[in-house]
Every structure is written in C-alpha cells, then in structure tokens.
C-alpha cells in the first residue's frame, strides 16, 4: 500500500469545489486579520503577496486535487516559498539599484531548506482552510436543525377530527 493510496482511504476534510457567500465573507475577514497583523509587524510587501498567493494556491489545489488535499497543500507551499524568496531577492536588488548575483545564488542555495519549510507552511495553510470549511458546515447544519426545531415548536397542532371540527372545543 503506497502513501498516496493510504491517504485517499482516510476521511479528510478539504476545500469544497463549490461554496457559498458565508465562506467568502469568512475568508475576507481572515485576510483582513492577516493583513492587519502583517501591517502591525511592518512586514515587507512581498510577505502580503506570499500569504495571499499561498491561501489562493492551497485552496485551488485542494479543489483540483480533491483526493489528496494534504499533499496538494504541501506541494503548493513547497513551490511558492522558494518562488517568493527568489522574487523578494530580485525585487530587493532592483530597489537598492544593484542586482547582485551572489544574493540570487544564496537564495538558490537555500532551496533545500525553503522547499520543506514551504511544504510545512502550505500544509498548515491547507489545514486552516479545511478547518474553516468544516466549521462552516457544522455551524450551518446546527442552524438548520435549530431553525427546524423552532418551526416545529411554533406550528399549531393539526385538527384531529376528519370532518374538520375541532375535538377540543
């Protein structure tokens, strides 16, 4: 039994291929908190782009590769972190006014560290996204069941007599 087939046999929650407006509102709120935290920490603009693209990539890969959402999220992170490190080094060199090949070489040498670190970050991002959708589904089911119970309690009793006359009065 391979690792991929073992992961497919387990029940996993993932980003669904279709979702409603409540999920969009929750993710907009989460992005707001994330960007507020990055602003508070005075993060570089490339950090905003990294986390936004990571969230989008993990969501899209989980939707497309639905059978293995954990591997899909880890792969998205493993690709994006080294990519954004290269982009950060390149644009930082453009901003300073010199493009030094040593910095790009240093970024390339960190690939054995950044790819597994990116996979871990991508895995956490995918877990967070799947957890949000799981919580939304559970909350929606709870609200629907509660609403049905309240409607049943408010419904007047039906007439018992077949001729339409009320047996109570």
N, C-alpha and C positions, 0 to 999 in steps of 0.2 A: 504494500500500500504506500503510495507516494504521499508527500506532504500536501500537495495540492488536492488530491482526492480526499485526504483526511479532513482538510479544511472545508471542503464542499459538503461533507457529510454532517458537520455540525450546524446547528441552527444559529445563524448570525443575523444581527440586525444591521441594515445598511441604509444608505440614502435611496429612497424610492425613486422610480423613474418619473412619477407624477406626484405633485404635492400641491397643497392649497395655499391660500393667501396667508394663513396663520404662520406657516413655516417661513415664508418670505419676510414677514414682519419680525419674527423671532431672530432670523439671521441678520436683518438690518440692525436690530438692537444690539446683537452680539458684535457686529462690525463697529457700531458706534462705541461700545465699551472698549473694544480692542484699539481703535484709533485714538480714543481718549487716553488710554494707558500709554500708547506709543508717544503721543504728544506730551504727556506728563513726563515721560522719561527722556524727552528731547531726542528721539530716535532719528536716524537718517531717513531721508525719503525712500531709499531703496528697501528699508525694512517694511514700510507700508505696502509697497508693491509685492514684496516677498510673501507676507502673510495673506494679503488679498488673493494673490495668484495661487498660493497653497490651498486656501479654502476652496477656491473655484476648481482647482485641479483634482483635489481629493473627492469633491462632490461629483464631478463629471466622471472620473474614473470609477467611482463606486456605482454610478448609474450604468455605465457601459460594461464594466466587468463585474456584473452582479454576483457571479458565483464565488468570487474570491475578493471580497471587499477589503480585507486586511492587507493582502498582498498589493492590491491596487493602490491603497493609500500610502503604503510604504514606498512603492515604486514612484509615485508622484513626488513624494518628499525627497527621495534619493536623486531624482533628476533635477528638481527645482533648486535645492540648496546650493549645489555646486554651480548651477547656471547663474543664480543671483549673486554668488560670490564673484564669479568672473565679471558679471555686469557691474557690480559695485566697484571692483578694482579698475575696470576700464573707465567708467564714468568719473571716478575719483581722480584718475590720472588726467582726464580731459579737463576737469575743473581746476586742477592745480596748474595746468598748462604744459605738462610733460607726460608723455606716455612712456613709462619705463618698463622694458621687457622683463626686468627682474621681478617686478610685482606680479605680472601675469604668470611667470614661471613659478613663483611662490604659490600663487593660487592653484596652479595645476598640480603642484606637489602636495597640496592639502587635500586632493581628491580622495585618497584612501580614508581620510578622516571625515570629510564633509559628506560623502555619499552615505555611509552608515548613520551618521548623525541626522542627515536629512530624512533617511528612512524612518528613524525613530520619531522625528518631529511630524512626518507625514502620517505615521501610524496614530500618534496622539491626536492629530487634527481629524483624521477619519473617525476615530473613536468618539471624539467630541461631537462631530456632525451626526453620526448614527445615534448617539445618546440623545441628542436634541430631538431627532425624529421619533425615537422610541418614547420619549417623554410626551411629545405632542400627541402621538397615537393613544397613549394611555390616558392622557387628560381628556382627549376628545371622546373616548369610549366612556369615561366616567361621567362627563357632562351629558352625553346622550342617554345613558342609563338613568341618571338623576332626573333629567327632564321627563323621561318616560314614566318614572315613578311618580313624579309630581302631577303629571297629567292624569294618570290613573287615579290618584287620590282626589283630584278635583272633578272628575267625571261623575255626574249624578247617577244614582242607581237606575237600572233599566226597569221598565214595568214588567211585572211577573205574570199578570193575567193575560191570556191570549186575546180577550175581547177589547183590550185597551183600557179597561177600567183599572184603577189603582186599588190594589188589595188593602192598602194601609188607610184609606180614607174615603 
